[in-house]
Amino acid sequence: MSDFENEEKIKASIEAKFQGAVSNALVQRRNRVWLDCATEKLPELLGWMKTEGFVYLATITGFDEGENLGACYHMTNARVIVTVRVKTPRANPSIPSVLKIFPGAVSYERELEDMFGIKIAGLPAGRRYPLPEDFPTDQYPLRKDWKFVPPAEETEAK
C-alpha cells in the first residue's frame, strides 16, 4: 500500500472524470496533488471538486512563464490541497471566472487582472484591486518584463 494512497485516489478520480482536460497530474508529497487543466474546463473542474468536498478555495496565485501567463487555484478539503494550474497565451490572456462557484474569489480575480493583465471572462466590472484607480491600465507589475517608470512629477522634482 502506498504512503500516498488518499492522494493517489484523488488524482485518479480527477483524471477519470476529466479525461483529456487534465494533464501532468502528480502526487509529490503527502497531502498535495498538482495538475494542469485546460483553461476552458476550469469552472467545470472546480465545481465538480467542490461537490467532492474541496469546498475551500484557499488562494489563487498568478504566474508568468514568458509566452504564457496563468494561475494556480489552490483547493482544499482541510486535509489535502489540490493545486489546479491553467495557462493562457501572453498575447491574449484570458481565464474564465470561478465566481459562480466561489464568490469569495473576486479579490483574487481582480488581482490577476491588475497585476498580470489576465482578462477574467465573466468578472463583473468594479474597483481595481490592489492597484489604485489612477495606475496606468497597460502596466502589469508582476509580469517579468515589467519595468518601473516613475511618474513625471517625481522625476521633474529631482
C-alpha positions in Angstrom: 0.0 0.0 0.0 1.3 3.4 -1.0 2.2 6.1 1.6 0.1 8.4 -0.6 -3.0 6.2 -1.1 -5.5 9.0 -0.4 -3.7 11.5 -2.7 -3.5 8.9 -5.5 -7.2 8.2 -5.2 -8.0 11.9 -5.6 -5.6 12.2 -8.5 -7.1 9.2 -10.2 -10.7 10.4 -9.6 -9.9 13.8 -11.2 -8.1 12.2 -14.2 -11.0 9.7 -14.8 -13.7 12.4 -14.6 -11.8 15.0 -16.8 -10.0 12.8 -19.3 -8.3 15.0 -22.0 -8.8 18.1 -19.9 -6.3 17.3 -17.2 -2.6 16.6 -17.6 0.6 16.4 -15.7 -1.2 15.2 -12.5 1.3 14.5 -9.8 1.5 13.5 -6.2 4.8 14.7 -5.0 4.3 14.6 -1.2 1.7 13.9 1.4 -1.5 15.9 1.3 -0.6 17.6 -2.0 -1.8 17.0 -5.6 -0.8 19.1 -8.6 -2.3 19.1 -12.0 -2.8 21.2 -15.2 -6.2 21.8 -16.5 -7.5 23.0 -19.9 -8.4 26.6 -19.3 -11.9 26.3 -20.7 -12.6 23.4 -18.3 -11.6 25.3 -15.2 -15.1 26.2 -13.9 -16.4 22.7 -14.5 -13.4 21.1 -12.7 -13.6 23.4 -9.7 -17.4 23.0 -9.5 -17.0 19.2 -9.5 -14.2 19.3 -6.9 -16.5 21.4 -4.7 -19.2 18.7 -4.8 -16.4 16.2 -3.9 -15.6 18.0 -0.7 -13.0 20.5 -1.8 -15.1 23.4 -0.6 -12.3 25.9 0.2 -10.5 27.9 -2.5 -7.5 28.9 -0.3 -6.0 31.3 -2.8 -5.2 31.9 -6.5 -1.6 32.5 -7.5 -0.7 34.2 -10.8 2.5 33.3 -12.7 4.4 34.5 -15.8 6.3 31.9 -17.9 7.3 34.2 -20.7 5.0 33.1 -23.7 2.3 32.1 -21.2 0.6 33.6 -18.2 -1.5 31.7 -15.8 -2.9 30.9 -12.4 -2.8 28.2 -9.8 -6.0 27.5 -7.9 -5.3 26.0 -4.5 -8.3 23.9 -3.4 -8.5 22.1 -0.1 -10.9 19.8 1.8 -9.0 20.7 5.0 -6.8 17.6 4.6 -5.4 17.6 1.1 -4.5 20.6 -1.1 -5.1 20.2 -4.9 -3.4 22.8 -7.0 -5.0 23.3 -10.4 -2.9 25.2 -12.8 -4.2 26.9 -16.0 -2.2 28.7 -18.7 -3.2 31.3 -21.2 -1.2 32.9 -24.1 0.5 36.2 -23.2 -0.6 37.7 -26.5 -4.3 37.5 -25.5 -4.5 36.3 -21.9 -7.9 35.2 -20.7 -9.2 32.8 -18.0 -12.8 32.1 -17.1 -14.1 33.4 -13.8 -15.0 31.0 -11.0 -17.2 33.5 -9.1 -20.3 31.4 -9.6 -18.7 28.6 -7.7 -16.6 30.6 -5.3 -17.9 34.1 -4.8 -15.0 34.9 -2.5 -12.6 34.6 -5.4 -13.4 38.2 -6.5 -10.3 39.8 -5.0 -8.0 37.1 -6.4 -9.5 37.5 -9.9 -9.2 41.3 -9.7 -5.6 40.9 -8.7 -4.9 38.6 -11.7 -6.3 41.4 -14.0 -4.4 44.2 -12.2 -1.1 42.6 -11.6 -0.7 40.3 -14.6 -3.1 41.7 -17.2 -5.1 38.4 -17.5 -8.6 39.1 -18.6 -11.0 37.2 -16.3 -14.0 36.4 -18.5 -17.2 36.8 -16.5 -15.7 39.1 -13.8 -18.2 41.9 -13.2 -17.0 45.5 -13.5 -15.8 47.0 -10.3 -12.9 48.7 -8.5 -9.4 47.9 -9.3 -7.5 45.7 -6.8 -4.9 46.0 -5.5 -3.6 48.9 -7.6 -5.0 52.4 -7.3 -7.6 53.6 -9.8 -5.1 56.1 -11.4 -2.4 53.4 -12.0 -1.8 53.0 -15.8 -4.1 50.3 -17.2 -1.5 48.9 -19.5 1.1 48.3 -16.8 1.3 44.9 -15.0 3.8 44.9 -12.1 4.0 41.1 -11.6 4.9 40.4 -15.2 8.6 39.5 -15.5 9.2 42.1 -18.3 7.6 45.0 -16.4 9.8 48.0 -15.8 9.0 50.7 -13.2 8.7 54.1 -14.7 8.4 56.9 -12.1 5.6 59.3 -12.5 6.5 62.5 -14.4 6.0 64.8 -11.3 8.6 62.7 -9.3 11.3 62.8 -12.0 10.8 66.6 -12.6 11.2 67.3 -8.8 14.8 65.8 -8.8 
